[in-house]
Amino acid sequence: PPLEAYTPSFDDLAFPMGYPFQIALRYLGSKKRAFVSVGTAFAMLGVALGVAALAIVMSVTGGFQEQFREKVLGVNAHVIVLKYAVHFRDYRDVMKKVEDIPGVVAVAPFVINPMMVTHGERTATGVLLKGVDPELMPKVLDLPRHIVEGSLDGMRKPGAKPPENPRDSFSPGSSSGKTGSLDDTDAGSSGTLSLLEAIEKQIAEDKAKDALGDAGTTDLATLIATGAADALGDQEEQKKAPPSNDPLDAILGAPSASPETSAKVDAPPPELHPAGDVTPQGGYASSLPEDDFLPESIDPDPCRSPEQIKALPGVVIGRSLSKRLAVGLGDCLQITSPQIGMSYGASGARPPIAKQFRVIAIFEAGFDQYDSKLVYTDLYEAQTFYEQGDSVTGVEAKVDDIESAADIAKQVDKILANGVYHTMDWRELNHGLFTALLIQQIAMSVVLTLIIVVAAFTVIATLIMVVLDKKKEIALLKAIGASDDAILRVFVYQGGIIGLVGTALGLVLGWISCKFLLAYGFPLDPKVYFISKLPVNVRPTEFIITGIVAILICLVATIFPAFYAARLRPSDGLRAE
């Protein structure tokens, strides 16, 4: 019948998209009327594998980001305020200003410095000792949630107070009329001499030694033992003698010598040889003991007595560090500041400071860099390792929304805008880590998207084979009045069905694989990946994005075969027949 007299059939009413959709469904099958042909099945399988791989990789990389963020924020705050100065003693005023900012939940001070931890014969270097306030820290950090053994009770000793601030000898608060000692620890002592007095005393001692050296000896102890130290009294008599008329003596400052003094000086030096037998006990063949032994009165060890260990300040260490040092709850640790520097004062070089602590808790953050390198103790105890008094490294704050941490950090900068303070949020503090994770996720997603592109070429090959195989049917459809648009939609629908079915299968396969990885807990080497298990974060948003991208790629792949079929002329399709 002519096309004008064509009436819609039941099939046209059942499928609103018309006969092109019915033809597309029939073309998916084989000549033997199977559900799908071999080519169509492989095309769907390729799309499914590509979608599943992309979904799994995006879930795993997203899990790494979430785990690292959780671990970082578990032991670090959201916003940190530092100061460009030697000391940070006005931290309490800064804490009050930060607490008044909307969105800030809690604020706490902290001190962090590299230390060396020792237990018995085992030593760990490069450990960061972080001093925190036991009352304020749980409000800012999630450390209590990561504690697997023990608790924070006993971290601060009863009656503990912050160390006193050392007096600066060059500040206006120093005693008038004296420059004061350059050593902060001795600046407040009454017996400390001024710099000018110390110089004068040293000059007087040097002159006395020169005079005694003229007497025949340079060893003061030997001089006293032999009785020749009477020359000191002679010097006093020389000072009381009338001044010399010699101008050279006046210039050199040498006192005039009396006849008695000159006689004593000209006399031969006394015999300094020891009297009696000097053979050591046991003879000259005796040897020193192999082990050095110091009595308890000289070298007391607070870790020997259980009662003394209980009185020590508490310390919290990570699981990896506890295994490395072979320590448990209640054991005694020695923490030493390895830095040796010069202090301003008569003390000269500052020796390392060693303190003993008692292990009160063990935490496991799941991040090996923290579990093996971080040690927590009381703020006051950490401050005593350095001669800065009640000073801190910085102030850390917790916010209600971690995504707004950057905006809150900018507000803190505006409030403390004097060029001395520097504020960082958690992203800036770990900028390298999270940037590397983001680049890794983008790169792997792009690479695995190529798998879907490869599957799309399979879709193109399948459709081209269908077009070449169905040339006669396409020619007949055009001969009875089918438009080019209808023929185009036939193959677009076919490619869309392949992409839709393959994407659905791929998403289901990816979801099952992610759930299997979560249930199995694929182990990782924490020394390489910093975490012990493969993290997987199944987020519906990433699955939806993956499915949309896959379907769009499949639809784009159908454009060339569909246009080729739509432009096919009936005579070209029937010529071979």
Disulfide bonds with the S-S distance in Angstrom:
Cys303-Cys332 1.82
